[in-house]
């Protein structure tokens, strides 16, 4: 791995503990941002302004963590990046494939849980469905896009050992 990967936008990501913390902050800020967006729609006046500020802050943190994760995992390549097909070694290909398999298992489990909740009647309340449908779709899209990268960041050893 490149030495410039150890520090991304002033975020140190060279140890597994730091990368796991980054993944946790990433998904926590996503959840908080969606929470604040629902609360901002429910309230008026000063409360709406405060919740909107919390939403913007959460999404800013989400974006910074996303940039750090993507920079770290650029070595492994991603769909559509044809430049890396020749530069990845066998170990990087295996790590990437294992991350996709784990991600698909997690996404399949979440899909089954949400289908079970839907069939169980959790979305029969029209107000509840209308308030949370957009944030849940946003969370699903973010999970589909970022979960393989998060799995790679979570499972990789220290960067010095990999080099």
C-alpha positions in Angstrom: 0.0 0.0 0.0 1.0 3.6 -0.5 2.4 5.6 2.4 0.1 8.5 1.5 -2.8 6.3 2.6 -1.9 6.5 6.2 -3.2 10.1 6.5 -6.3 11.1 4.6 -7.8 14.6 5.1 -6.2 14.7 8.5 -7.7 11.4 9.5 -5.2 8.7 10.5 -6.4 5.3 9.2 -3.4 3.1 9.5 -4.6 0.9 12.3 -7.5 -1.5 12.4 -8.9 0.3 15.5 -8.9 3.7 13.8 -10.5 2.3 10.7 -13.2 0.5 12.7 -13.9 3.7 14.6 -14.2 5.5 11.2 -16.7 2.9 10.0 -18.7 3.3 13.2 -18.7 7.1 13.0 -19.7 6.8 9.3 -22.8 4.8 10.0 -23.7 6.7 13.2 -23.6 10.0 11.3 -25.8 8.5 8.6 -28.3 7.4 11.2 -28.2 10.7 13.0 -28.5 12.6 9.8 -31.6 10.7 8.8 -33.0 11.1 12.3 -32.5 14.8 12.2 -34.1 15.1 8.8 -37.3 13.4 10.1 -37.3 15.6 13.2 -36.7 18.8 11.1 -39.8 17.9 9.0 -41.9 17.4 12.2 -41.1 20.6 13.9 -41.4 24.3 13.1 -39.5 27.5 14.0 -36.3 27.3 16.0 -36.5 23.6 16.6 -36.6 23.0 12.8 -33.5 25.2 12.4 -31.6 23.3 15.1 -32.5 19.9 13.7 -31.6 21.1 10.2 -28.2 22.2 11.5 -27.7 18.8 13.1 -28.6 17.2 9.9 -26.1 19.2 7.9 -23.4 18.5 10.5 -24.1 14.8 10.4 -24.0 14.7 6.7 -20.7 16.7 6.6 -19.2 14.1 9.0 -20.6 11.3 6.8 -19.0 12.8 3.7 -15.6 13.2 5.4 -15.6 9.6 6.6 -16.7 8.4 3.2 -13.8 10.2 1.5 -11.4 8.6 4.0 -12.8 5.1 3.5 -12.8 5.4 -0.3 -9.2 6.7 -0.3 -8.1 3.8 1.9 -9.8 1.2 -0.3 -8.7 2.6 -3.7 -6.0 0.1 -3.8 -8.5 -2.7 -3.9 -10.4 -1.2 -6.8 -14.1 -0.8 -7.3 -16.7 -1.5 -10.0 -15.9 0.5 -13.1 -12.3 1.3 -12.3 -10.5 -0.5 -15.1 -7.2 1.0 -14.3 -6.7 -1.3 -11.3 -7.4 -4.6 -13.0 -3.7 -5.1 -13.7 -2.3 -3.4 -10.6 -4.1 -5.5 -7.9 -2.3 -8.5 -6.6 -4.0 -11.8 -5.7 -4.4 -11.0 -2.0 -6.2 -7.7 -2.9 -8.6 -9.5 -5.2 -9.4 -12.0 -2.5 -10.0 -9.3 0.1 -12.2 -7.5 -2.3 -14.2 -10.6 -3.2 -14.6 -11.6 0.5 -15.9 -8.1 1.3 -18.5 -8.3 -1.5 -19.7 -11.7 -0.3 -20.0 -10.5 3.3 -21.8 -7.4 2.2 -24.3 -9.4 0.2 -25.0 -11.6 3.2 -25.7 -8.6 5.4 -27.8 -6.9 2.8 -29.8 -10.1 2.2 -30.4 -10.4 5.9 -31.6 -6.8 6.2 -33.9 -7.3 3.2 -35.4 -10.3 4.8 -35.9 -8.5 8.1 -37.5 -5.5 6.4 -39.8 -7.8 4.3 -40.8 -9.6 7.5 -41.5 -6.3 9.2 -43.6 -5.2 6.2 -45.5 -8.4 6.1 -46.0 -8.3 9.9 -47.9 -5.1 9.6 -45.2 -2.6 10.7 -46.0 -0.2 7.9 -49.8 -0.2 8.1 -49.8 3.2 9.8 -49.9 5.8 7.0 -48.2 8.6 9.0 -45.3 6.3 10.1 -44.8 5.1 6.5 -44.8 8.6 5.0 -42.3 10.0 7.6 -39.7 7.3 7.4 -39.9 6.0 3.9 -37.5 8.5 2.4 -34.8 8.2 5.1 -35.1 4.4 4.9 -34.6 4.4 1.2 -31.6 6.7 1.6 -30.1 4.4 4.3 -30.7 1.4 2.0 -28.9 3.1 -0.9 -26.0 4.2 1.3 -25.6 0.7 2.7 -25.6 -0.9 -0.8 -22.9 1.5 -2.0 -20.7 1.6 1.1 -20.9 -1.8 2.8 -18.2 -3.6 0.8 -15.8 -0.7 1.5 -16.7 -0.7 5.2 -16.2 -4.5 5.4 -12.7 -4.1 3.9 -11.8 -1.3 6.3 -13.1 -3.3 9.2 -11.3 -6.6 8.4 -7.9 -5.4 7.1 -4.8 -5.7 9.3 -2.4 -2.8 10.0 -1.2 -1.2 6.8 2.5 -1.7 7.5 1.9 -5.5 7.7 0.2 -5.5 4.3 3.0 -3.6 2.5 
